[in-house]
Amino acid sequence: MTEELVKFLRARLDEEADLARRCDGDGCGEWSAHGDTVDFCQVDLPGFHPTIAQHVALHDPARVLRETEAKRRILARHAHDPWPHPDVQDLASPYIHHPDFPAPAKNSAA
């Protein structure tokens, strides 16, 4: 299960990093929110609820790339530790509903 979960997590991190790079093709940097508007560096997109605008801006590509790299370092530190390692389980928890999420072994000790 550990190897399968590590492989699964690496694939999700690759997907997130790839999407972030595609969203920031011009390398403009951090997005920001101003009221109901999200500033995507070259384009301001209004019409969001201010809380949603802040949430969107918080997930700018530069931040997502920093976050995926931090998660990769955590995964690398624990990828070969005895299972179950809490840090690897925590990294996997946001993806529990992903269709490729590895199922636990039926005969694993609880």
Contacts in CASP RR format, 6 or more apart in sequence:
PFRMAT RR
TARGET T0000
AUTHOR 0000-0000-0000
METHOD contacts of the structure
MODEL  1
MTEELVKFLRARLDEEADLARRCDGDGCGEWSAHGDTVDFCQVDLPGFHP
TIAQHVALHDPARVLRETEAKRRILARHAHDPWPHPDVQDLASPYIHHPD
FPAPAKNSAA
1 83 0 8 1.000
1 102 0 8 1.000
1 104 0 8 1.000
1 105 0 8 1.000
1 108 0 8 1.000
2 79 0 8 1.000
2 80 0 8 1.000
2 83 0 8 1.000
2 84 0 8 1.000
2 85 0 8 1.000
2 88 0 8 1.000
4 102 0 8 1.000
5 88 0 8 1.000
5 92 0 8 1.000
5 102 0 8 1.000
6 75 0 8 1.000
6 79 0 8 1.000
6 88 0 8 1.000
8 92 0 8 1.000
8 95 0 8 1.000
8 98 0 8 1.000
8 100 0 8 1.000
8 101 0 8 1.000
8 102 0 8 1.000
9 71 0 8 1.000
9 75 0 8 1.000
9 88 0 8 1.000
9 91 0 8 1.000
9 92 0 8 1.000
9 95 0 8 1.000
10 72 0 8 1.000
10 75 0 8 1.000
11 100 0 8 1.000
12 95 0 8 1.000
12 98 0 8 1.000
13 68 0 8 1.000
13 71 0 8 1.000
13 72 0 8 1.000
13 75 0 8 1.000
16 64 0 8 1.000
16 68 0 8 1.000
17 64 0 8 1.000
17 65 0 8 1.000
17 68 0 8 1.000
17 69 0 8 1.000
19 64 0 8 1.000
20 61 0 8 1.000
20 62 0 8 1.000
20 64 0 8 1.000
20 65 0 8 1.000
20 68 0 8 1.000
21 61 0 8 1.000
21 65 0 8 1.000
23 61 0 8 1.000
24 60 0 8 1.000
24 61 0 8 1.000
24 62 0 8 1.000
26 41 0 8 1.000
26 42 0 8 1.000
27 41 0 8 1.000
27 61 0 8 1.000
28 40 0 8 1.000
28 41 0 8 1.000
28 42 0 8 1.000
29 41 0 8 1.000
29 60 0 8 1.000
29 61 0 8 1.000
29 62 0 8 1.000
30 57 0 8 1.000
30 60 0 8 1.000
30 62 0 8 1.000
30 63 0 8 1.000
31 38 0 8 1.000
31 39 0 8 1.000
31 40 0 8 1.000
31 41 0 8 1.000
31 56 0 8 1.000
31 57 0 8 1.000
31 59 0 8 1.000
31 60 0 8 1.000
31 61 0 8 1.000
32 38 0 8 1.000
32 39 0 8 1.000
32 57 0 8 1.000
33 39 0 8 1.000
33 48 0 8 1.000
33 50 0 8 1.000
33 53 0 8 1.000
33 54 0 8 1.000
33 56 0 8 1.000
33 57 0 8 1.000
34 44 0 8 1.000
34 53 0 8 1.000
35 50 0 8 1.000
35 53 0 8 1.000
36 46 0 8 1.000
36 47 0 8 1.000
36 48 0 8 1.000
36 49 0 8 1.000
36 50 0 8 1.000
36 53 0 8 1.000
37 44 0 8 1.000
37 45 0 8 1.000
37 46 0 8 1.000
37 47 0 8 1.000
37 48 0 8 1.000
37 53 0 8 1.000
38 44 0 8 1.000
38 45 0 8 1.000
38 48 0 8 1.000
38 53 0 8 1.000
38 56 0 8 1.000
38 57 0 8 1.000
39 57 0 8 1.000
47 53 0 8 1.000
48 56 0 8 1.000
71 91 0 8 1.000
74 87 0 8 1.000
74 91 0 8 1.000
75 88 0 8 1.000
75 91 0 8 1.000
77 87 0 8 1.000
78 85 0 8 1.000
78 87 0 8 1.000
78 88 0 8 1.000
79 88 0 8 1.000
81 88 0 8 1.000
92 101 0 8 1.000
95 101 0 8 1.000
END
